[in-house]
Amino acid sequence: MNTENILSTEGVILNKECVVCYKNFINIKDADYILFLDNITEKYKLTKPNNFEDETTCLCYDTRFECLTCKNIVCSYCIMNMPDNKYGKQLNKYAMFCNRNTEEVFETITMDETGIVTCPICRTENNRNM
């Protein structure tokens, strides 16, 4: 059984989706996710490692980012992987060492690492924790 069928059978799919990846959120609290995963693994005889955890771990509705301005909702996976182009520039010392140039080489880190979340739709900055 694939992930969507399992979630549908369990009745945990919500009618709200991430505006970036378009995956539906699940009606499971992040604190209860490990217990849910153990029950699903046992019930559907999923082998470890499985894709189920990779596909659903960031879809818990209580860990979402909701923009205060445009009210769009983004899952934690998308927020954690979006580059922070404004505040996320840092020197890549290894690349500078390998190139042996005097030029500075920068890399962009993610919003999860900087802690400053910018809404992907309206570009409003938000410093609050998710």
N, C-alpha and C positions, 0 to 999 in steps of 0.2 A: 504494500500500500504506500502511496506517495504521501508527502507531508500534508498537502491540502485536503486529501481525503480523510486522513486521520483527524485533523483539526475539525473538519466538518462533522465527522461521526461523533466526536466528543462534544460538539456544540459550543466551542469556545471562540469561534471566529466572530469578530465584531463587524459592524457595518461601517467602520471608519478605517481609512487607509492613509498611508504615508503619501505626501504629495510629491516625493522624490522618486521612490522605488515602486509605488502603487501596490504595496503588499498590505493586506488587511491586518489590523492589530488583533491580538488575542486577549481574551478576558481572563487573564491570569496575572496575579500580582508578581512582581519580580522576586519578592521574598519567598513565594510559593512555587517558583518555577522548577527548582531542583526536585521537589517532591512530585510535581506533575510529570517531569521528565522520567523519573524512576518508574512511575505508574505506567506511562506510555511505553517505555522500553520493555517492561515486563508483559504488559497486556498484548502488544503487537509483535512481541519477540524481535525487537530491533537489535541488530548487532552493534557492538561498539568497535570502532567509532562509526557514528551514523550521521547522515546529512540532516536529520530531523533537528538536532540541536543547533547546527550551523544556520539553518533556515529560520528558526523561531526564537532564538535566545534574545534577540533585540526587539522583538515585536510586542513585548508586554506593554499594555496601554499606560501603566502608571510610570513608565520611564521615558515617555515621549517628550519631545520639545514642542510646545505650543507657542507660536509667536503672539506677543501681546498686542501687536498692531494689526496684522492681517488675519489672525486666528487660524492660520494654516498649521497642520500637525505634521511633524517629521519624526520618524523612528530614530532610536538611539544609534543604530548601525550607520545610517546615512550621516548623522551629525558627527559621529566619531571619525568618519572617513573623509569628510569634506576639508579641503585645505583652507587654512586661514591666510588668505592672500594679503590682508592688511597688517596683522600683528604677528604672523607666523614666520617671518623671515629670520633665519639664523645662519651663522657661518657654518659651512661644512668643512671642518678642518682636515678631514681625511682627503677630500677631493683637492683641497689646496695643496696638501702635502704631495699627493700623487702627481699633480700637474707641475709642481715646482715653479709655478708662476707667482708673480707678485699680485696678481689679480685676486680679488676676494670672490669666493664661490659661495653662493647662498643656497639654502634649501628651504622649502616651505613645509612647516609642520601643520598638523591638523587642528581643528577647533577643539577637539577633545584635549589635546596637549596644552593649548594656550588658555583654555577655560573661557574664552570669549566666543559666544555663539552668534553668528550672523544668519538671519533668516534667509534661506535660499530663494525665497520668492520676492520679498519686499526690501531685503538688504538692511533691515533694522538690526542694530547691535543689541545684544542682551548679555549682561554680565552675570545673570543669576545661574545658579546650578540647576542641572536637570533633575 
